[in-house]
Amino acid sequence: MKGNSYMVSIKRRPAVIIGGSALAAGLVATGVAVAATSGGGSAPKQASPVAAAQNASTAAVPRLQMPFPCGQTWRGSTGSGAHTKYEIDWNWGSTGSADEGKTVVASGAGKVVRSEYSRTSGYGNMIFIQHSGGYTTVYAHLRYRSVKKGQTVKKGQKIGAVGHTSAKYNIISHLHYELRRSPSAYPPIAAVFEGKRFPYPGPASLKSCGGGGGGTTSTVEKICGSGFKQIDKHALGKAATIYLGYNKGNKQNCVITVKPKKGSKTAMSATLQVKGAKAKTDKGNFTWYAGPVKASAGSKCVIWGGSVGKSSWKSKYSHCG
């Protein structure tokens, strides 16, 4: 390493290692508390605000999911020596470019206390979400952020996409993730997903939502058909949810807009457009769902969306890998 240059070899492993001392300096600049070592002076010792926050926090850690849509398998890595032992770098594909643009979701319900691009640390586009008991999850290097400071989010709600943004380092795409006792309590603590502690130091490949994906994945499979798994979703308030599914076997995407339960007929739609092709839409008055709308996408980007009543939403081109 010369000066401030930073190189990462993706031939050995796609997880990214960030220089510990440089990152710590950046965190101090952004107001994140970092422990300092004493040089042997005679200044009186004072209680660390980080330690005080940790000791004061007695509430149980909220039940969190991995920061990805249910049913997806990601590889978490911690063993670099440059990170603290409880920071996790998440990768999905065999290369960083394969991860670029993948959906990142909130690990739990809470309030967004930071959503910004940090120019003084290596975090780049970052989001801090504070959960019950003050516990806070951190998501860094995002390609873009879908939520704003002060916004309330639900568990599993999309908050951004995997990227490689950083004001200091030349890195490959990945998601840097932390669990803290409070927004400013650094270093982080051990992450626990669906009641199971991450197997530090890793690396470890885990499936989000404990392996089955819960009711959301089964809904996609039930409506889209066998082999389809949920890869993304977007809530239209409480009225309905738009799901994007994918079948690895036939390389098809599937979009459905689903109400929480069957009821009276409602104007609904589901739309899917593969880049370079015309959009496909299922539109009408339905008792439960619109769709399924299917199209072969392969590695092409897609636009997906839907509507219920007067509420509608449509994505930009995404899910390109």
Rosetta blueprint (number, residue, H / E / L):
1 M L
2 K L
3 G L
4 N L
5 S L
6 Y L
7 M L
8 V L
9 S L
10 I L
11 K L
12 R L
13 R L
14 P L
15 A L
16 V L
17 I L
18 I L
19 G L
20 G H
21 S H
22 A H
23 L H
24 A H
25 A H
26 G H
27 L H
28 V H
29 A H
30 T L
31 G L
32 V L
33 A L
34 V L
35 A L
36 A L
37 T L
38 S L
39 G L
40 G L
41 G L
42 S L
43 A L
44 P L
45 K L
46 Q L
47 A L
48 S L
49 P H
50 V H
51 A H
52 A H
53 A H
54 Q H
55 N H
56 A H
57 S L
58 T L
59 A L
60 A L
61 V L
62 P L
63 R L
64 L E
65 Q L
66 M L
67 P L
68 F L
69 P L
70 C L
71 G L
72 Q L
73 T E
74 W E
75 R E
76 G E
77 S E
78 T L
79 G L
80 S L
81 G L
82 A L
83 H L
84 T L
85 K L
86 Y L
87 E L
88 I E
89 D E
90 W E
91 N E
92 W L
93 G L
94 S L
95 T L
96 G H
97 S H
98 A H
99 D H
100 E L
101 G L
102 K L
103 T E
104 V E
105 V E
106 A L
107 S L
108 G L
109 A L
110 G E
111 K E
112 V E
113 V E
114 R E
115 S E
116 E E
117 Y E
118 S E
119 R L
120 T L
121 S L
122 G L
123 Y L
124 G E
125 N E
126 M E
127 I E
128 F E
129 I E
130 Q E
131 H L
132 S H
133 G H
134 G H
135 Y L
136 T E
137 T E
138 V E
139 Y E
140 A E
141 H L
142 L L
143 R L
144 Y E
145 R E
146 S L
147 V L
148 K L
149 K L
150 G L
151 Q L
152 T E
153 V E
154 K L
155 K L
156 G L
157 Q L
158 K E
159 I E
160 G E
161 A E
162 V L
163 G E
164 H L
165 T L
166 S L
167 A L
168 K L
169 Y L
170 N L
171 I L
172 I L
173 S L
174 H E
175 L E
176 H E
177 Y E
178 E E
179 L E
180 R E
181 R L
182 S L
183 P L
184 S L
185 A L
186 Y L
187 P L
188 P L
189 I E
190 A L
191 A L
192 V E
193 F E
194 E L
195 G L
196 K E
197 R E
198 F L
199 P L
200 Y L
201 P L
202 G L
203 P L
204 A E
205 S E
206 L E
207 K E
208 S H
209 C H
210 G H
211 G H
212 G L
213 G L
214 G H
215 G H
216 T H
217 T H
218 S H
219 T H
220 V H
221 E H
222 K H
223 I H
224 C H
225 G L
226 S L
227 G L
228 F E
229 K E
230 Q E
231 I E
232 D E
233 K E
234 H E
235 A E
236 L E
237 G L
238 K L
239 A L
240 A E
241 T E
242 I E
243 Y E
244 L E
245 G E
246 Y E
247 N E
248 K L
249 G L
250 N L
251 K L
252 Q E
253 N E
254 C E
255 V E
256 I E
257 T E
258 V E
259 K L
260 P L
261 K L
262 K L
263 G L
264 S L
265 K L
266 T E
267 A E
268 M E
269 S E
270 A E
271 T E
272 L E
273 Q E
274 V E
275 K L
276 G L
277 A L
278 K L
279 A L
280 K E
281 T E
282 D E
283 K E
284 G E
285 N E
286 F E
287 T L
288 W L
289 Y E
290 A E
291 G E
292 P E
293 V E
294 K E
295 A E
296 S E
297 A L
298 G L
299 S L
300 K L
301 C L
302 V E
303 I E
304 W E
305 G E
306 G E
307 S E
308 V E
309 G L
310 K L
311 S E
312 S E
313 W E
314 K E
315 S L
316 K L
317 Y L
318 S E
319 H L
320 C L
321 G L
